[in-house]
Amino acid sequence: MDRLEDHLTYETHDYDVLVIGAGGAGLRAAIEASAGGVKVGLLCKSLLGKAHTVMAEGGIAAALSNVDDRDSWKVHFADTMRGGQYVNNWRMAELHAREAPDRVRELEAWGALFDRTPDGRILQRNFGGHKYPRLAHVGDRTGLEMIRTLQDHGIHRGIDVHMEFTVVTLLTDGGRVVGAFGYERERGRFKLFRAKATVLATGGIGRAYRITSNSWEGTGDGHALAYLAGAELMDMEFIQFHPTGMVWPPSVQGILVTEGVRGEGGVLRNSEGRRFMFDDIPENYRTQTADNPEEGWRYTQGDKNARRPPELLTRDHVARCIVREVKGGRGSPHGGVFLDIAWIKEKIPNAADHIRKKLPSMYHQFKELAGLDITTEAMEVGPTTHYVMGGVRVDSDTQMSTVPGLFAAGECAAGINGANRLGGNSLSDLLVFGQRAGEHAAIFARKNPGGRIDERQLDAASKHALRPFDHGQGGENPFKIQQELQGVMQDLVGIVREESEMRRALDGLEALNARAERAGITGHREYNNGWHTALDLANLLVVSQAITISALERKESRGGHFRTDYPEKDPAFAAFNIVVRRASDGAMQTARAPIADMPAELKRVIEENK
Ligand SMILES: Cc1cc2nc3c(=O)[nH]c(=O)nc-3n(C[C@H](O)[C@H](O)[C@H](O)COP(=O)(O)OP(=O)(O)OC[C@H]3O[C@@H](n4cnc5c(N)ncnc54)[C@H](O)[C@@H]3O)c2cc1C
């Protein structure tokens, strides 16, 4: 398509429920909405089946109690709250823990082939922060199985799928979201979707950082779309830096090394060969953590009387311990530390076969990308930007945002994880809250007629989308701006933060914002990567600013947010979440949202499971 073609030429589609995003959350929401008897449209930037969820490795957390009958929703709830450092939305954490087992069993009924216990039940593995083996898994390819199953099931429900389509704006009518507008990535043509209810399931924001495990899709589109439509974001300061990403070679830096490696007995060592995680066990985890390597090993092999090794402490803590070793000059040659699973040959016969069976993707990943055999050598690993706990502020039961008609689920929504997410709790979150979002979006659509589409909003959106063509060759290079933005966030709002650096980040972001306004590209609208990047920039900038101003506001350290100028937790900050909203003059501002008092029953559950 010629870029000079009338900017208001577009195809129109009508749905009751529009789901933006076809990862686990979007697919599950679409299935549920369709089961509610309404017409559903599903949009995604990549091909169906290729959403970021497909990369998930370790498993889905659900208290099925198949491997350890001491597990229950209560223990899962308490683990999630402790991991989130008690600023989670406790109602979401409760719903999640209670409903995850049913959602996993349902996935199995729809055809997911989980690994099995000897007596044929769904096998569950250990993961950081979970007291008992809890992660239902398919080797280390759980996300692939999840997506395959949901996709098959969804297709048979007659959901309309529009692949390789990017939403650039949500349309509003009197403060309610009534549709979405965007372009086909392949042909560059615009499309308008009218919808009575819209579910955002757009995933994470990892691409705002230089080192990330996230796929190219993680540009925070849903966060920005919601914010610009008037919704509130919450907990944006809480970013999870996964402790184990690849650090070498540079081309693969950031790619995830699943926590499953540590769950299967892998240990972290520094350049002196020391298991440094034993040196720093936080007080609130001390009673649950092994105090010697032998006990830790027994835990990974299912000994119910053993406590977890310190390598399976929460991700924020493990990541900071790794940074400490590297900064202390005890790192590996390429700036990480060593993760060793090969050592288990001292413990079990046929260790190499065992590792290849339990961790097939990790084996191939290191063999192919780093020329390293994990059955005989230690890996080099370091922290990588992995997950955003923050997102669209939603109602715990319905997943509706603060804007009527707009729902959010999965990684782009906030609440369940608080200050830090436990591994495995995302895939279960996608199922539990995807289902809820779909159900309640369908209810909303049945109760409310379609809204009015404002031509002026469409006009502004299409002009905005085409502006990079107008700036052309003389404009700013969008790739360069994106690279600089990632540098700002990585270096100034990363794992370890402080006031002056974050203030510099804000200045840097403001300058980049001005340059992004002048981003220019050449060529036509068909599969133009420069164009896609220029449009992604606006979202990345919104998200980066939200992270930075929230991080400045939280003057303490908690979970994924660590400040050298406020290195301790401050109980006063446990009383509220930080929300970000757009003021009437268009400025981004923060506010403190008090956390509702937890019912006595849930408090008791936490006490009993301390
Ligand atoms: C390597 C890796 C391993 C992981 N392993 C685990 C694990 O074992 N267990 C666990 O619980 N979690 C794991 N996670 C985290 C988990 O995979 C993610 O949090 C989760 O998959 C996010 O799912 P989602 O449905 O919210 O979004 P995604 O799967 O990210 O899907 C987002 C969808 O939105 C679409 N989209 C985005 N923007 C737009 C737009 N503007 N217009 C149209 N469509 C759009 C995308 O195309 C995509 O279809 C892992 C993460 C990584 C990176």
The ligand as a Tripos MOL2 file, in Angstrom:
@<TRIPOS>MOLECULE
LIG
   53    58     1     0     0
SMALL
NO_CHARGES

@<TRIPOS>ATOM
      1 C1         11.8000  -17.2170   28.6020 C.3       1 LIG1
      2 C2         10.6570  -17.0750   29.5390 C.ar      1 LIG1
      3 C3         10.2480  -18.1470   30.3050 C.ar      1 LIG1
      4 C4          9.1750  -18.0210   31.1820 C.ar      1 LIG1
      5 N1          8.7940  -19.1150   31.9040 N.ar      1 LIG1
      6 C5          7.7140  -19.0230   32.7240 C.ar      1 LIG1
      7 C6          7.2520  -20.1650   33.4590 C.ar      1 LIG1
      8 O1          7.8190  -21.2530   33.3620 O.2       1 LIG1
      9 N2          6.1830  -20.0140   34.2470 N.ar      1 LIG1
     10 C7          5.5150  -18.8340   34.3880 C.ar      1 LIG1
     11 O2          4.5510  -18.7720   35.1210 O.2       1 LIG1
     12 N3          5.9270  -17.7420   33.6850 N.ar      1 LIG1
     13 C8          6.9930  -17.8020   32.8610 C.ar      1 LIG1
     14 N4          7.4010  -16.6970   32.1590 N.ar      1 LIG1
     15 C9          6.5630  -15.4940   32.1680 C.3       1 LIG1
     16 C10         5.3670  -15.7080   31.2660 C.3       1 LIG1
     17 O3          5.7510  -16.4480   30.1320 O.3       1 LIG1
     18 C11         4.7380  -14.3990   30.8040 C.3       1 LIG1
     19 O4          4.5490  -13.5610   31.8980 O.3       1 LIG1
     20 C12         3.4010  -14.6910   30.1590 C.3       1 LIG1
     21 O5          3.5470  -15.6400   29.1360 O.3       1 LIG1
     22 C13         2.7220  -13.4510   29.6020 C.3       1 LIG1
     23 O6          1.5490  -13.8770   28.9810 O.3       1 LIG1
     24 P1          0.4430  -12.8580   28.4620 P.3       1 LIG1
     25 O7         -0.6660  -13.6830   27.9320 O.co2     1 LIG1
     26 O8          0.1560  -11.8660   29.5060 O.co2     1 LIG1
     27 O9          1.1710  -12.0830   27.2740 O.3       1 LIG1
     28 P2          2.0750  -12.5920   26.0560 P.3       1 LIG1
     29 O10         2.2280  -14.0570   25.9950 O.co2     1 LIG1
     30 O11         3.2850  -11.7510   26.0980 O.co2     1 LIG1
     31 O12         1.2030  -12.2060   24.8100 O.3       1 LIG1
     32 C14         0.9920  -10.8640   24.4670 C.3       1 LIG1
     33 C15         0.1220  -10.8440   23.2350 C.3       1 LIG1
     34 O13        -0.2830   -9.5080   22.9800 O.3       1 LIG1
     35 C16        -0.0550   -9.1870   21.6300 C.3       1 LIG1
     36 N5          0.1180   -7.7400   21.5240 N.ar      1 LIG1
     37 C17         0.9720   -6.9550   22.2260 C.ar      1 LIG1
     38 N6          0.8240   -5.6670   21.8550 N.ar      1 LIG1
     39 C18        -0.1400   -5.6430   20.9110 C.ar      1 LIG1
     40 C19        -0.7330   -4.6220   20.1150 C.ar      1 LIG1
     41 N7         -0.3630   -3.3440   20.2270 N.pl3     1 LIG1
     42 N8         -1.6780   -4.9560   19.2140 N.ar      1 LIG1
     43 C20        -2.0600   -6.2460   19.0660 C.ar      1 LIG1
     44 N9         -1.5470   -7.2600   19.7880 N.ar      1 LIG1
     45 C21        -0.6030   -6.9560   20.6980 C.ar      1 LIG1
     46 C22         1.1600   -9.9960   21.2680 C.3       1 LIG1
     47 O14         1.2950  -10.1280   19.8900 O.3       1 LIG1
     48 C23         0.8340  -11.3010   21.9720 C.3       1 LIG1
     49 O15        -0.0500  -12.0560   21.1930 O.3       1 LIG1
     50 C24         8.4960  -16.7980   31.2960 C.ar      1 LIG1
     51 C25         8.9140  -15.7120   30.5370 C.ar      1 LIG1
     52 C26         9.9930  -15.8410   29.6760 C.ar      1 LIG1
     53 C27        10.4690  -14.6570   28.9140 C.3       1 LIG1
@<TRIPOS>BOND
     1     1     2 1
     2     2     3 ar
     3     2    52 ar
     4     3     4 ar
     5     4     5 ar
     6     4    50 ar
     7     5     6 ar
     8     6     7 ar
     9     6    13 1
    10     7     8 2
    11     7     9 ar
    12     9    10 ar
    13    10    11 2
    14    10    12 ar
    15    12    13 ar
    16    13    14 ar
    17    14    15 1
    18    14    50 ar
    19    15    16 1
    20    16    17 1
    21    16    18 1
    22    18    19 1
    23    18    20 1
    24    20    21 1
    25    20    22 1
    26    22    23 1
    27    23    24 1
    28    24    25 2
    29    24    26 1
    30    24    27 1
    31    27    28 1
    32    28    29 2
    33    28    30 1
    34    28    31 1
    35    31    32 1
    36    32    33 1
    37    33    34 1
    38    33    48 1
    39    34    35 1
    40    35    36 1
    41    35    46 1
    42    36    37 ar
    43    36    45 ar
    44    37    38 ar
    45    38    39 ar
    46    39    40 ar
    47    39    45 ar
    48    40    41 1
    49    40    42 ar
    50    42    43 ar
    51    43    44 ar
    52    44    45 ar
    53    46    47 1
    54    46    48 1
    55    48    49 1
    56    50    51 ar
    57    51    52 ar
    58    52    53 1
@<TRIPOS>SUBSTRUCTURE
     1 LIG1         1 GROUP 0 **** ****
